[in-house]
Amino acid sequence: MKPISFFASLLLLTSPVFWGCTKSNPSNQPSPNAVDSFQLDANGILYLKVDDTLRRLDVKTGSSDWGTALTYHSGSGQSPLNFDSGYIYQGSIYGLATYNYRTGAMIWMTAIPPEPGSTLGMYRATAINDSLVFYTGPTGVFFGGGKLYCAYKRSGDVLWETLIDSNSLGFKDFNSIPYLANGKVILLIRDMDGHKRIGCFHAGTGASVWNTTINDDLSSRLLVTDDHIYAAQGQYAYCYSAKDGSLQWRTDMGFSGGEFKNYPFLDHDRLIVARNGPVTSNAIRIFNAINGDQNSSQTFEVPAATDLWRYTYDKGVLYITSQTTDSVELTAYNIDTKSVKWRYRYSQLGAWSAIVTDKYFIFPSGIGRTPLYENAASQMTFLDLNGSLVKQVPYRGVYTNSMLYVDSTGTVYKEEDR
């Protein structure tokens, strides 16, 4: 997770709040967290999408000084919150809206017609460059091909828009995630025959710069630097040049078949791919990011889950969230030592959102106080990077599906695009 700068003028108050959970060692034997092991320096601000509300939560005090009803809600999709120049960007199935980070007041919004019955069309990730913000609209049989939009970030006025999916008839739920490199916008596109490519557009004009050759293994989840673009959602891992779109290498990852999802991460000169599937024995492949040579093949055990596992990565450690019918278990797996670093189990339901900072692993734990889950408590849990409980901060609401954290130094940490 790469931090970005934030205003140093966030106001912080005092007095934390604690709730009880259990941590377990790598042998899976649970042990209680001692109160005297708590660290009290987890401060800052959390911005949360809770149900149909955007909330600002003071981590030090546990107070929520405002909650803004989201103009575009209805489930709000999976778009991560974004921050830039005092604005919070929130996307959902109906469009994109921006809010003042101090007051929660809405600044501007833009509507995009939702495709009836769409699911992937709920995604509204943003990329921001200087004075401009970039986002996409989905493809659907009712509203035609998906588009890439460029707007002024201060006003929301659209500067240009361009088609990124020419094949709209009979296809639904094509949407894409914009990335920025070298003053260009890079994202997944689809041609009139339904084939996928990576497309590159000039950030200021929307003019097409280059397209890669056809590759139907591609998904909208890319890893983009100024020099390279990495994709690893099918059987192969790919590396393209971010300068001209040429294929640099392709490597067979050697994964078995079945209904799996790959989670790729880039760590300096390593491309790390974790395969997520309906078995508790999951696989990791590590490649040289420059030439595609495979450096390591690993298999590790994760707890059983009612759904597929979710992964977050930082500094050599994979963080895996496993949710069952009545609990959440977190596993920190060190890819260099090929061993479980720690496990942590929370005995109530949680959510998939997670953020790793330079000090903490942060995730929502608990379901709001409803008749069905009357003994549960909605809260944000902070663990240190050794898996020890630091603090838990309660919040109002039932379900959190996206968040953004600003620590006490003014550094912003965002969720990965998924």
BAZASE-5451 format. One record per residue (C-alpha): residue in three letters; chain; x negated, y negated, z. Coordinates in Angstrom, 2 decimals, decimal comma. Layout:
BEGIN
PT  type  mol       c1       c2       c3
PT   Ala    A        X        Y        Z
...
// end
This chain:
BEGIN
PT  type  mol       c1       c2       c3
PT   Met    A     0,00     0,00     0,00
PT   Lys    A    -1,58    -3,28    -1,04
PT   Pro    A    -0,72    -6,28     1,18
PT   Ile    A     0,00    -9,71    -0,26
PT   Ser    A    -0,31   -13,09     1,45
PT   Phe    A     2,56   -14,73     3,30
PT   Phe    A     3,22   -18,05     5,05
PT   Ala    A     1,42   -18,15     8,36
PT   Ser    A     4,25   -20,18     9,86
PT   Leu    A     6,58   -17,30    10,86
PT   Leu    A     7,78   -17,87    14,41
PT   Leu    A     7,24   -15,01    16,89
PT   Leu    A     8,76   -14,67    20,35
PT   Thr    A     8,30   -12,12    23,22
PT   Ser    A     9,54    -8,93    24,98
PT   Pro    A     9,68    -5,52    23,19
PT   Val    A    12,34    -2,81    23,50
PT   Phe    A    11,60     0,95    23,75
PT   Trp    A    13,46     4,17    22,96
PT   Gly    A    12,34     7,77    23,52
PT   Cys    A    11,21    10,36    20,93
PT   Thr    A     8,74    13,22    20,65
PT   Lys    A     5,43    13,67    18,89
PT   Ser    A     4,06    17,09    18,05
PT   Asn    A     0,51    18,25    17,44
PT   Pro    A    -0,63    20,01    14,23
PT   Ser    A     0,34    23,37    15,74
PT   Asn    A     3,95    22,10    15,83
PT   Gln    A     4,23    22,23    19,63
PT   Pro    A     6,19    19,13    20,71
PT   Ser    A     4,83    17,01    23,53
PT   Pro    A     6,31    13,86    25,11
PT   Asn    A     4,91    10,43    24,42
PT   Ala    A     3,53     8,93    27,62
PT   Val    A     4,73     5,42    28,39
PT   Asp    A     1,20     4,28    29,23
PT   Ser    A     0,10     5,19    25,69
PT   Phe    A     2,35     2,53    24,14
PT   Gln    A     0,58    -0,30    22,38
PT   Leu    A     2,33    -3,64    22,61
PT   Asp    A     0,76    -5,51    19,69
PT   Ala    A     3,23    -4,50    16,94
PT   Asn    A     4,69    -7,90    16,17
PT   Gly    A     6,01    -9,68    13,12
PT   Ile    A     9,20    -9,80    11,08
PT   Leu    A    11,15    -7,02     9,38
PT   Tyr    A    13,58    -7,73     6,55
PT   Leu    A    16,10    -4,90     6,22
PT   Lys    A    18,91    -4,01     3,86
PT   Val    A    21,39    -2,59     6,37
PT   Asp    A    24,67    -1,37     4,88
PT   Asp    A    25,83    -4,45     2,91
PT   Thr    A    23,76    -6,96     4,88
PT   Leu    A    20,27    -8,40     4,64
PT   Arg    A    18,85    -8,83     8,17
PT   Arg    A    15,80   -10,58     9,59
PT   Leu    A    14,54    -8,72    12,65
PT   Asp    A    11,91   -10,07    15,08
PT   Val    A     9,73    -7,07    15,94
PT   Lys    A     8,41    -8,55    19,18
PT   Thr    A    11,77    -9,41    20,72
PT   Gly    A    14,13    -7,08    18,88
PT   Ser    A    16,35   -10,06    18,09
PT   Ser    A    18,07   -10,50    14,74
PT   Asp    A    18,38   -14,22    14,20
PT   Trp    A    20,46   -13,89    11,02
PT   Gly    A    22,26   -11,40     8,84
PT   Thr    A    23,46   -12,35     5,36
PT   Ala    A    26,23   -10,47     3,57
PT   Leu    A    24,70    -9,30     0,30
PT   Thr    A    26,39   -10,68    -2,79
PT   Tyr    A    25,32    -7,57    -4,70
PT   His    A    25,86    -4,59    -2,47
PT   Ser    A    28,06    -1,51    -3,12
PT   Gly    A    25,30     0,82    -1,97
PT   Ser    A    22,57    -1,57    -3,13
PT   Gly    A    20,62     1,15    -4,93
PT   Gln    A    16,99     1,95    -4,27
PT   Ser    A    15,32    -1,30    -5,31
PT   Pro    A    12,64    -2,35    -2,81
PT   Leu    A    12,83    -5,84    -1,33
PT   Asn    A    10,26    -8,27    -2,68
PT   Phe    A     8,86   -11,55    -1,33
PT   Asp    A     7,36   -14,56    -3,07
PT   Ser    A     7,11   -18,27    -2,22
PT   Gly    A     9,65   -18,14     0,59
PT   Tyr    A    12,21   -16,08    -1,33
PT   Ile    A    13,44   -12,58    -0,56
PT   Tyr    A    14,45   -10,75    -3,76
PT   Gln    A    17,21    -8,13    -3,49
PT   Gly    A    18,46    -6,09    -6,42
PT   Ser    A    21,41    -3,75    -6,75
PT   Ile    A    23,84    -2,27    -9,25
PT   Tyr    A    25,42    -5,66    -9,98
PT   Gly    A    22,37    -7,85   -10,43
PT   Leu    A    19,63    -9,72    -8,60
PT   Ala    A    19,88   -12,26    -5,79
PT   Thr    A    17,31   -14,32    -3,88
PT   Tyr    A    17,49   -15,59    -0,29
PT   Asn    A    15,59   -18,06     1,88
PT   Tyr    A    13,23   -16,07     4,15
PT   Arg    A    13,81   -18,37     7,14
PT   Thr    A    17,58   -18,83     7,03
PT   Gly    A    19,00   -16,05     4,86
PT   Ala    A    20,78   -18,60     2,67
PT   Met    A    21,25   -17,42    -0,92
PT   Ile    A    19,24   -19,52    -3,39
PT   Trp    A    20,30   -18,07    -6,74
PT   Met    A    21,77   -14,94    -8,27
PT   Thr    A    22,14   -13,42   -11,71
PT   Ala    A    24,78   -10,91   -12,73
PT   Ile    A    24,12    -7,82   -14,85
PT   Pro    A    27,17    -5,72   -15,79
PT   Pro    A    26,94    -2,29   -14,13
PT   Glu    A    27,49     0,83   -16,17
PT   Pro    A    30,61     2,58   -14,77
PT   Gly    A    29,57     5,68   -12,86
PT   Ser    A    25,86     4,93   -13,21
PT   Thr    A    23,33     5,86   -10,55
PT   Leu    A    19,87     5,02   -11,89
PT   Gly    A    21,33     1,76   -13,15
PT   Met    A    21,36     0,54    -9,56
PT   Tyr    A    17,61    -0,11    -9,67
PT   Arg    A    16,53    -3,78    -9,83
PT   Ala    A    12,82    -3,88    -9,03
PT   Thr    A    11,07    -7,23    -9,55
PT   Ala    A     7,61    -8,26   -10,72
PT   Ile    A     6,46   -11,83   -10,08
PT   Asn    A     3,77   -13,81   -11,89
PT   Asp    A     3,10   -17,50   -11,21
PT   Ser    A     6,46   -19,26   -11,78
PT   Leu    A     8,26   -16,29   -13,36
PT   Val    A    10,17   -13,24   -12,12
PT   Phe    A    10,77   -10,14   -14,27
PT   Tyr    A    13,53    -7,55   -13,86
PT   Thr    A    15,54    -5,14   -15,99
PT   Gly    A    19,12    -4,23   -16,82
PT   Pro    A    20,19    -0,63   -17,48
PT   Thr    A    21,44     1,10   -20,61
PT   Gly    A    24,96     2,44   -20,83
PT   Val    A    27,58     3,47   -23,32
PT   Phe    A    29,73     0,47   -22,38
PT   Phe    A    27,14    -2,32   -22,27
PT   Gly    A    24,54    -1,23   -24,79
PT   Gly    A    20,78    -1,04   -24,54
PT   Gly    A    18,80    -1,93   -21,46
PT   Lys    A    16,88    -5,21   -21,40
PT   Leu    A    13,86    -6,80   -19,79
PT   Tyr    A    14,57   -10,27   -18,41
PT   Cys    A    12,20   -13,12   -17,57
PT   Ala    A    13,53   -15,92   -15,36
PT   Tyr    A    12,11   -18,91   -13,52
PT   Lys    A    11,69   -17,71    -9,96
PT   Arg    A    12,80   -21,02    -8,42
PT   Ser    A    16,07   -21,42   -10,31
PT   Gly    A    16,90   -17,99   -11,77
PT   Asp    A    17,32   -19,54   -15,23
PT   Val    A    16,52   -16,91   -17,86
PT   Leu    A    13,57   -17,90   -20,06
PT   Trp    A    13,79   -14,90   -22,38
PT   Glu    A    15,19   -11,39   -22,65
PT   Thr    A    14,23    -8,48   -24,88
PT   Leu    A    15,62    -5,03   -25,65
PT   Ile    A    13,74    -2,13   -24,04
PT   Asp    A    16,14     0,67   -25,07
PT   Ser    A    17,33     0,87   -28,67
PT   Asn    A    19,16     4,17   -28,13
PT   Ser    A    22,31     3,22   -26,21
PT   Leu    A    25,00     5,34   -27,85
PT   Gly    A    25,70     8,48   -25,87
PT   Phe    A    22,99     7,84   -23,28
PT   Lys    A    23,45     6,56   -19,75
PT   Asp    A    21,27     5,56   -16,82
PT   Phe    A    18,12     4,46   -18,59
PT   Asn    A    16,43     1,84   -16,45
PT   Ser    A    12,86     0,77   -16,01
PT   Ile    A    10,46    -0,78   -13,49
PT   Pro    A     8,40    -3,80   -14,66
PT   Tyr    A     4,69    -4,07   -13,81
PT   Leu    A     2,21    -6,88   -14,49
PT   Ala    A    -1,35    -6,65   -15,86
PT   Asn    A    -3,50    -9,17   -17,73
PT   Gly    A    -0,64   -11,67   -18,12
PT   Lys    A     1,55    -8,98   -19,71
PT   Val    A     4,64    -7,04   -18,60
PT   Ile    A     4,28    -3,26   -18,85
PT   Leu    A     7,17    -0,81   -18,49
PT   Leu    A     8,88     2,28   -19,86
PT   Ile    A    10,85     1,78   -23,09
PT   Arg    A    12,98     4,05   -25,31
PT   Asp    A    13,34     4,01   -29,09
PT   Met    A    16,40     4,52   -31,29
PT   Asp    A    15,81     8,29   -31,43
PT   Gly    A    15,73     8,60   -27,64
PT   His    A    11,94     9,00   -27,32
PT   Lys    A     9,99     7,34   -24,53
PT   Arg    A     6,92     5,15   -24,70
PT   Ile    A     5,16     2,57   -22,58
PT   Gly    A     5,71    -0,94   -23,90
PT   Cys    A     3,77    -4,15   -23,31
PT   Phe    A     5,26    -7,65   -23,65
PT   His    A     3,79   -11,13   -23,40
PT   Ala    A     4,85   -12,57   -20,04
PT   Gly    A     5,49   -16,08   -21,36
PT   Thr    A     7,36   -15,28   -24,57
PT   Gly    A     8,62   -11,69   -24,42
PT   Ala    A     6,87   -10,88   -27,69
PT   Ser    A     5,88    -7,23   -28,09
PT   Val    A     2,11    -6,75   -27,73
PT   Trp    A     1,74    -2,97   -28,10
PT   Asn    A     3,52     0,36   -27,62
PT   Thr    A     1,99     3,71   -26,77
PT   Thr    A     2,68     6,77   -28,88
PT   Ile    A     5,77     8,87   -28,03
PT   Asn    A     5,59    10,70   -24,70
PT   Asp    A     8,84    12,12   -23,33
PT   Asp    A     7,07    13,19   -20,11
PT   Leu    A     7,03     9,55   -19,03
PT   Ser    A     9,25     8,11   -16,31
PT   Ser    A     9,75     4,54   -15,12
PT   Arg    A     7,41     5,20   -12,17
PT   Leu    A     3,95     4,13   -13,40
PT   Leu    A     0,70     3,21   -11,67
PT   Val    A    -0,64     0,05   -13,33
PT   Thr    A    -3,96    -1,77   -12,90
PT   Asp    A    -5,58    -4,42   -15,10
PT   Asp    A    -7,50    -1,68   -16,89
PT   His    A    -5,40     1,50   -16,79
PT   Ile    A    -1,87     2,90   -16,65
PT   Tyr    A    -1,30     6,28   -15,01
PT   Ala    A     1,73     8,56   -15,31
PT   Ala    A     2,21    12,01   -13,78
PT   Gln    A     5,86    13,02   -13,68
PT   Gly    A     5,86    16,09   -15,92
PT   Gln    A     3,42    18,94   -16,46
PT   Tyr    A     0,61    16,57   -17,41
PT   Ala    A    -1,15    13,58   -15,91
PT   Tyr    A    -1,87    10,75   -18,35
PT   Cys    A    -4,10     7,70   -18,43
PT   Tyr    A    -3,57     4,87   -20,94
PT   Ser    A    -5,50     1,67   -21,51
PT   Ala    A    -3,67    -1,34   -20,07
PT   Lys    A    -5,38    -3,48   -22,70
PT   Asp    A    -4,11    -1,80   -25,90
PT   Gly    A    -1,99     1,23   -24,85
PT   Ser    A    -4,40     3,82   -26,22
PT   Leu    A    -4,43     7,24   -24,56
PT   Gln    A    -7,59     7,66   -22,48
PT   Trp    A    -7,01    11,21   -21,26
PT   Arg    A    -4,39    13,87   -20,62
PT   Thr    A    -4,79    16,66   -18,05
PT   Asp    A    -2,62    19,70   -17,39
PT   Met    A    -1,86    19,59   -13,66
PT   Gly    A    -1,23    23,33   -13,48
PT   Phe    A     1,99    23,07   -11,51
PT   Ser    A     4,55    25,87   -11,61
PT   Gly    A     7,99    25,29   -13,14
PT   Gly    A    11,28    24,61   -11,37
PT   Glu    A    13,13    21,57   -10,15
PT   Phe    A    10,31    19,49    -8,76
PT   Lys    A     9,39    15,84    -8,54
PT   Asn    A     5,85    14,48    -8,65
PT   Tyr    A     4,63    11,66    -6,42
PT   Pro    A     1,53    10,03    -7,94
PT   Phe    A    -0,75     7,70    -5,98
PT   Leu    A    -3,90     5,84    -6,99
PT   Asp    A    -6,78     5,52    -4,52
PT   His    A    -9,75     3,75    -6,13
PT   Asp    A   -11,20     6,35    -8,53
PT   Arg    A    -8,81     9,13    -7,49
PT   Leu    A    -5,39     9,95    -8,90
PT   Ile    A    -3,48    11,96    -6,28
PT   Val    A    -0,31    13,82    -7,27
PT   Ala    A     1,90    15,55    -4,70
PT   Arg    A     4,52    17,94    -6,09
PT   Asn    A     7,83    17,88    -4,26
PT   Gly    A    10,08    20,92    -4,65
PT   Pro    A    12,66    23,23    -3,04
PT   Val    A    10,01    25,20    -1,11
PT   Thr    A     8,09    24,39     2,06
PT   Ser    A     4,75    25,13     0,40
PT   Asn    A     4,00    22,01    -1,60
PT   Ala    A     1,02    21,32    -3,85
PT   Ile    A    -1,47    18,47    -4,32
PT   Arg    A    -3,73    17,78    -7,28
PT   Ile    A    -6,56    15,24    -7,15
PT   Phe    A    -8,09    13,95   -10,39
PT   Asn    A   -10,95    11,68   -11,35
PT   Ala    A    -9,07     8,57   -12,45
PT   Ile    A   -11,71     7,64   -15,00
PT   Asn    A   -11,98    10,86   -17,02
PT   Gly    A    -9,08    13,04   -15,80
PT   Asp    A   -11,24    15,86   -14,41
PT   Gln    A    -9,54    17,76   -11,60
PT   Asn    A   -11,42    17,38    -8,32
PT   Ser    A    -9,21    19,35    -5,96
PT   Ser    A    -6,17    21,64    -5,80
PT   Gln    A    -4,47    22,02    -2,43
PT   Thr    A    -1,37    23,62    -0,94
PT   Phe    A     0,12    22,63     2,39
PT   Glu    A     3,18    23,50     4,45
PT   Val    A     5,89    20,98     5,29
PT   Pro    A     8,98    21,46     7,46
PT   Ala    A    12,19    22,64     5,84
PT   Ala    A    14,49    19,84     4,68
PT   Thr    A    18,10    19,46     3,61
PT   Asp    A    16,90    17,44     0,62
PT   Leu    A    13,59    17,08    -1,20
PT   Trp    A    10,77    15,57     0,80
PT   Arg    A     9,65    11,97     0,38
PT   Tyr    A     6,00    10,88     0,27
PT   Thr    A     4,02     7,77     1,15
PT   Tyr    A     0,24     7,51     0,84
PT   Asp    A    -2,52     5,39     2,32
PT   Lys    A    -6,30     5,81     2,75
PT   Gly    A    -6,59     9,55     2,25
PT   Val    A    -3,42    10,49     4,16
PT   Leu    A    -0,10    11,67     2,73
PT   Tyr    A     2,89    10,86     4,94
PT   Ile    A     5,79    13,27     4,31
PT   Thr    A     9,35    12,67     5,54
PT   Ser    A    11,49    15,81     6,01
PT   Gln    A    15,14    15,31     6,94
PT   Thr    A    17,34    18,13     8,25
PT   Thr    A    20,96    18,10     9,36
PT   Asp    A    20,10    16,70    12,81
PT   Ser    A    16,51    15,42    12,85
PT   Val    A    13,63    13,88    10,96
PT   Glu    A    10,10    15,25    10,99
PT   Leu    A     7,07    13,33     9,75
PT   Thr    A     3,86    15,01     8,67
PT   Ala    A     0,55    13,20     8,16
PT   Tyr    A    -1,68    15,33     5,92
PT   Asn    A    -5,34    14,43     5,37
PT   Ile    A    -6,28    15,30     1,79
PT   Asp    A   -10,04    15,10     2,46
PT   Thr    A   -10,06    17,57     5,38
PT   Lys    A    -7,13    19,53     3,89
PT   Ser    A    -5,42    19,62     7,26
PT   Val    A    -2,40    18,25     9,10
PT   Lys    A    -3,47    15,20    11,08
PT   Trp    A    -0,28    14,97    13,13
PT   Arg    A     3,44    15,70    13,14
PT   Tyr    A     6,18    13,62    14,71
PT   Arg    A     9,80    14,69    15,17
PT   Tyr    A    12,73    12,41    15,83
PT   Ser    A    15,79    14,26    17,13
PT   Gln    A    18,38    12,20    15,27
PT   Leu    A    18,94    11,39    11,62
PT   Gly    A    16,86     8,80     9,83
PT   Ala    A    16,41     7,24     6,42
PT   Trp    A    13,92     7,65     3,60
PT   Ser    A    12,42     4,18     3,70
PT   Ala    A     8,85     3,94     5,03
PT   Ile    A     5,96     1,49     5,06
PT   Val    A     2,31     2,11     5,92
PT   Thr    A     0,26    -0,87     7,11
PT   Asp    A    -3,35    -1,10     8,24
PT   Lys    A    -2,16    -0,16    11,76
PT   Tyr    A     1,30     1,42    11,62
PT   Phe    A     3,64     3,86     9,96
PT   Ile    A     7,12     2,25    10,08
PT   Phe    A    10,40     4,03     9,35
PT   Pro    A    14,12     3,73    10,20
PT   Ser    A    15,25     6,31    12,75
PT   Gly    A    18,76     7,04    13,92
PT   Ile    A    22,19     6,39    12,51
PT   Gly    A    24,32     3,50    13,70
PT   Arg    A    26,85     3,93    16,48
PT   Thr    A    29,82     5,35    14,62
PT   Pro    A    32,47     7,84    15,82
PT   Leu    A    30,62    10,62    13,98
PT   Tyr    A    27,21     9,77    15,49
PT   Glu    A    28,24     8,13    18,73
PT   Asn    A    25,05     9,11    20,57
PT   Ala    A    22,70     7,81    17,89
PT   Ala    A    20,94     4,45    17,78
PT   Ser    A    19,79     2,56    14,71
PT   Gln    A    16,20     1,45    15,21
PT   Met    A    12,91     0,84    13,46
PT   Thr    A    10,16     3,12    14,75
PT   Phe    A     6,50     2,10    14,77
PT   Leu    A     3,87     4,84    15,04
PT   Asp    A     0,15     4,18    15,05
PT   Leu    A    -1,92     5,96    12,42
PT   Asn    A    -2,67     8,76    14,89
PT   Gly    A     1,05     9,53    15,21
PT   Ser    A     1,59     7,99    18,67
PT   Leu    A     4,73     6,00    19,37
PT   Val    A     4,09     2,27    19,58
PT   Lys    A     7,61     0,88    19,86
PT   Gln    A    11,16     1,18    18,57
PT   Val    A    13,19    -1,90    17,73
PT   Pro    A    16,99    -1,53    17,52
PT   Tyr    A    18,99    -3,12    14,73
PT   Arg    A    22,70    -3,51    14,05
PT   Gly    A    24,25    -1,41    11,31
PT   Val    A    24,49     2,19    10,14
PT   Tyr    A    22,14     2,76     7,22
PT   Thr    A    18,91     1,13     6,05
PT   Asn    A    17,71     1,88     2,54
PT   Ser    A    15,05    -0,76     1,97
PT   Met    A    12,75    -2,93     4,04
PT   Leu    A     9,84    -5,34     3,98
PT   Tyr    A     7,42    -6,02     6,88
PT   Val    A     5,49    -9,21     7,66
PT   Asp    A     2,95    -8,66    10,43
PT   Ser    A     1,82   -11,23    13,01
PT   Thr    A    -1,09   -12,34    10,77
PT   Gly    A     1,30   -13,22     7,94
PT   Thr    A     0,49   -10,23     5,72
PT   Val    A     3,37    -8,69     3,74
PT   Tyr    A     3,78    -4,93     3,30
PT   Lys    A     6,34    -3,60     0,82
PT   Glu    A     7,73    -0,20     0,02
PT   Glu    A     6,54     1,67    -3,04
PT   Asp    A     8,78     1,68    -6,11
PT   Arg    A    10,48     5,08    -6,25
// end
